[in-house]
Amino acid sequence: MAKPRLTSSSPASTTANGETSRIVSSEHLVSEKAPELSELEFGLILAWHAFARWMIRCMSAAGVKDVTATDVLVLHHVAHRDQEKKLADICFVLNIEDTHVVSYSLKKLMGIGLVQSVKRGKEVFFSITAEGQRVCLAYRDVRESCLMPGFSGTEEENARLGDVARLLRTLSGRYDQAARAASTAGL
């Protein structure tokens, strides 16, 4: 079997001698066991940055500027199901290990009037404000008009999206487990 030719600037294709070129960000990390994983990792890098840029610009179009992708994720999760949430629960669902990152976003969102908090005993609960709800609905309108026209809405397309979503959740578990293993490896 021919070793795959790796590149970081051209699309994957088959060369004249039958080799497959793959787009990767770090050729030195490609594993013989699963060379496609490096291609996937590069795709994740590109997708994450595009998604983060999208969230920030969509939120700006919805009327809220100077927020980060994390701020947008936190806002939408606080709004989810219109139920109060604790900091630890927000971090858990968003898979953010550093609570101070989410805490900073919550303070920022409270400062601009999109999120509110209430203390009960030793626990602090966060919820969406009326203005936060309005912004989330405006975000949804921008999403519907700018992002959704690129999708057909067919059953086949939705099934493929569901398959990708399940694969991403599976991969997140593998990467989380590998992160735990690396933190105890003592290398």
N, C-alpha and C positions, 0 to 999 in steps of 0.2 A: 504494500500500500504506500502510495506516495505521501510524503509529509506535506501537510498543508502549507501553502505560501501565505505569509501573514503581511498585512499592510494596514496602515492607519489612514490611508487617504483614498482608496478606491473601493468601489462596491465589490461584494463577494461575487466571484465568477469562476468559471473553469478555464484554465489556460490551455494552450495548444497541446501540451503534453499531459493533460488530464489532471493537473494539480488544481486544488480548490484554493482560491485566495479568500481569506477571511479578514474582516475589519475588526481590529482589536486596539485597545488603548495602550497595552503593555505587553509587547511580544514576549518579554522575558518571563511572564507569569503563565503562559500557555502550557497546559498540561496535556501530555500525550493521551491520558485517560479520557479527557473530555475537552477537546479543543474548542468545541462549540460554546462551552461555558464562558470562555474569554470573550467570544463574540456577544454572548448574552450580557455579560457584565458591561461591555461598552455600550450596548443598547440601553441598559438600565441607566448608565451615566447620562446618556443623551436624553432619554425619556424623563429622568428626574429633573434635569435642568430645564427642559422644555415645559414640563408640568409646573414647576415652581414659577417660571417666568409667566406662564399662563395665569396661574392663581393670582399673582401680584397685579398683573395688568387687568384681569377681570374684576378684581376688587377695586382697582382704580376707576375703571369704567362704571362701577356700581356706586362710586362716590367717595371711596375711602382710599386716601393716598398714604404713602410712607408706612406700609406694613410689609412684613416679611412673609414668606411662604408658611413658616411655622405659625405666625399670627393668624393667617387665613385658616389653616387646619384647625387650630384651637377654637377659633370663633365658630366654625361650622360644627365642630364636635359639641361645643357647649350648647349650640342651638338644637342639636340632634334630639328628637323626641320630646323637646320642650320640658326636660327634666333637669333638676339641679344635679351638679356633678362635683366631686371632690378632686383636688389636684392629683392625687395618686391615681384615681380612676381615669382622668384625662391622659396622664402619662402612659398608663397601661394600655389603653385602647390605641393611642397613636404610636405606641412602641418607642417612646422617647425616654431614655434612661436618665437623662439629666433633668431633674425636677426644676432646677433653677431656670432652665430655658423656657419651660412652660409657665412657670411662675412669672417670669419677666413678660411673656406675651399676655398673660391674664391682666397684669398691672397696666400694661399699655392699652389693652382693649377696654379696661375699666376707665382709664384716663380719657378715652375718646367717647365714652358713653355707650359702648356696644355690649358690655358685660357688666354684671353687678355681682356682689357677693353678700353673703349673710353668714354670721358666725353662730353656731349652735354648740354650746359646750366648748370643746377643744377643736371641733371640726369647722372648716370653712367650706361653704357650698357656693358654687358659681352657677349663674343662670344668665340667659340672654335678656337684654332689655328690649323694649318696644323698638327703639332705634336699631338695635342689633338685628332684630327680626326683619325690619324693613330693609336693611342692608343685605341680609342673606337672600331675601326675595328678589332684590335688584340684581344681585350676583347671579341668581338662577336665571333671570330674564336675559342677562348678557350671555350666559352660558348657552341658553337655548338659541339665541340669535347668532352667535359667533362660532360655537363649537359643534353643535348638533347638526347643522346642515351637511357636515362632512361624513355623517353616518347614514346608512340606508334604513336602519331600523328593521331589517329583515330578520326572520327567525334564525337563519344561518349565521348572520353577522353577530347577533346577540349570543348565540351558542359559542361562537369562537371567542368573543369577549369574556364570557363566563369561564371558558377553559383557560384563557390567559390569566384571569383573576385567581383561579384556583392554583395555577402553577406559581404565580408570584407569592401567594400565601405559603405554599410548600417551600419555596426557595427562602422566604424570610425565616422560616423555622430552621432550615439548614444553616443559614448564615448566622442566626442567633446562637445555635448550638456550637458552631465553629468559633464564634467570638468567645463563648464561655470556655471552650477548650484552649483557645489561644491565651486567655488571661490566666490560666493555671498551668500552662506549658513550661513556664520558667525559662524560655529561650533567651 
